[in-house]
Amino acid sequence: MRLHRFYLQNENFETLKPGDSFTCTHPEVVKQVGLVLRAQVGDKVRFFNNSGECEFEVASVSKKEIVFTVKEKIAALIQKKKVFLVQSLVKKDKFEWVAQKVTELGVTDIIPVTTERSEKKGLDEKRLQKIITEATEQSGWGRVPTLHEITSLDATLQKLNDEKVSIYILDMDGKAAEKETGVVAVCIGPEGGWGEQDKEIFKKYSTKSVSIGESVLRAETAAIVGVYQFLN
């Protein structure tokens, strides 16, 4: 049976070794493991963050803390490539769905951008970060994607261009995706497509148009299909 995984940001798992004791006092995790999952002594879970991942066995449970024993170190599943999703702001539920799914696929960075036809100007970043973290826990990845602050399309492309990132724009008239070995950014427009102001911005930078077929896709579908072809 697959074990439950939890992301604990501020713990150092790199120094732990089998047999060590680890006490978790993080309120949400204590509640989830102790009350929701009703963990008993001997049950196993996994904790991870950028310092590593370990399998733990429950040694004792109380209302405020759970004591674990380290069973083994786990080889973390790390994304092979650094892929940015540059996603135009769309309706809240759609953006959250996109963030969840591209996290499961292995995107390393999510950048929300304002474009000419953006449907909204803001996001519930705290809720979105929770969705991304839970998707990482569920999918098995060892690192949670970085959620960047909302910026304009122009500012985002300028930064990516300065960092020598290969920037791709989804366009029905574009070419088939090329094989990339470096860092890639995939730009997804809003439901109405890229506006004329957006297209003028693209001309300022070193960008490439890529097609994902002849059919007209919704923004959230395009995001999934668009990033997937650059992840392998």
Salt bridges, closest charged atoms under 4 A:
ASP20 OD1 - LYS17 NZ 3.45
GLU53 OE1 - ARG5 NH2 2.98
GLU53 OE2 - ARG46 NH1 3.96
GLU55 OE1 - ARG46 NH2 3.87
GLU57 OE1 - LYS44 NZ 3.35
GLU57 OE1 - LYS71 NZ 4.00
GLU96 OE2 - ARG127 NE 2.79
GLU104 OE2 - LYS101 NZ 3.63
ASP109 OD1 - LYS82 NZ 2.81
ASP109 OD2 - HIS148 NE2 2.78
GLU134 OE2 - LYS130 NZ 2.53
ASP154 OD2 - LYS204 NZ 2.81
GLU163 OE2 - LYS159 NZ 2.64
GLU178 OE1 - LYS208 NZ 3.45
GLU180 OE2 - LYS208 NZ 3.56
GLU191 OE2 - LYS94 NZ 3.18
GLU196 OE2 - LYS199 NZ 3.77
GLU200 OE2 - LYS203 NZ 3.14
